[in-house]
Amino acid sequence: MPANTLSDFLASAQCHMIIYELGRKITKISNADFKEIDSNKCIYPFPIQQQAFFSITFWQQKELHYFMWFLKMPLDEQGFLQITAQTNFIKTVTEEIGDNLTTNISDKLQQRLSSNPYIFKPSVEKLAIFNSKINRDLNQGASRFYFDAQHYFSGKDSWDTWQIVGFQGVADICSRLDLDDNQQHLINALPYLPEQPLKILAICLEHTSNINAQFAAMIALQAKFSLENNHHETAILLLRAISSCSNIEIIKALIDQQFLSDLIFNPDWYITIAGRLWEQLADETLLNKLLEALANHQPELFNNLFSDLVAIPTLRGKLLKQLRIPVRSNALAKAIGILFSTLKSNVGITQ
């Protein structure tokens, strides 16, 4: 009987696999959780515009080669991964390479597979961060850029020599914070970094969960300094940098601090909170504060960001509850009125 889900398809080919979410953050999804997702027992937890972006790295035990698919698959109106999309992809793959998924794939065949509508190409930055994580998972070691990055962040040379450090090296450092004193080196280096390497470091850190309290506090302090010096882009990137760490109070304190700044007039700040810090919005006070600021200062973003957030399973109920809170500003009341007229059929809300 043909497999209908990706988990069953790879299991039938006797493949081991590792799954990573690649849409909002580069985060591992356990095989057990993914099986719940692709069999429609669980809604996809990280939707973006009704799409799921994820990678599957697979191999057979007897083989020394690893294979990767970067997949973009549609979600239905309830947020489930579409079974028909999975079966269509499976059919295409078996037609192209047969039942042996780990067969040697020619360049021409690889090109045909890459043109599959369910295949996508991650950005250069995301690919570097993903590579740093998957290589560690597979015990493949860091890239050749790792040692240059280590040397730079140790402060042994001038901080102006950052041009020798490749993005991949910084990604490798961030995926190995628990090794080689990397986290302590970054803590020591943070106040001295020029703007460009600081930005690169922030981009890589946003996908890193094992940032300790001292490092998170240092990043938050650096974000404050960046804001005071009118480096708004860097301040936003540093907020993103601690979005995956477990120190919730430090994250919330930084968000509250930035609410009092000119960042409330910056659309990228709102997009960052919705796209990278959505977990903090489970706090209904913070969620209301964000919606009020959005309606008052960036009303043109209100509908799009609401639609993005309401598709996240953990936030849907809280967002719909916000629509019925009677005490609100005139700007929020107006934004909600426009929302009802444009999104009513999409999110199933009633006035």
Sequence and secondary structure as in RCSB ss.txt:
>XXXX:A:sequence
MPANTLSDFLASAQCHMIIYELGRKITKISNADFKEIDSNKCIYPFPIQQQAFFSITFWQQKELHYFMWFLKMPL
DEQGFLQITAQTNFIKTVTEEIGDNLTTNISDKLQQRLSSNPYIFKPSVEKLAIFNSKINRDLNQGASRFYFDAQ
HYFSGKDSWDTWQIVGFQGVADICSRLDLDDNQQHLINALPYLPEQPLKILAICLEHTSNINAQFAAMIALQAKF
SLENNHHETAILLLRAISSCSNIEIIKALIDQQFLSDLIFNPDWYITIAGRLWEQLADETLLNKLLEALANHQPE
LFNNLFSDLVAIPTLRGKLLKQLRIPVRSNALAKAIGILFSTLKSNVGITQ
>XXXX:A:secstr
    SHHHHHHHTT EEEEEE SSS EEE HHHHHHHHTTSS  SS BTTEEEEEEEEE TT    EEEEEEEEB
 TTS B HHHHHHHHHHHHHHH S TTS   HHHHHHHHTSTTB    HHHHHHHHHHHHHHTT    TTHHHHH
HHHTTSS GGGGGG  HHHHHHHHTTTTSTTHHHHHHHHGGG  HHHHHHHHHHHTT     HHHHHHHHHHHHH
HHHTT HHHHHHHHHHTTTSS HHHHHHHHHHHHTSGGGG HHHHHHHHHH GGGGGSHHHHHHHHHHHHHH GG
GHHHHHHHHHTSHHHHHHHHHHTT S   HHHHHHHHHHHHHHHHHHT   
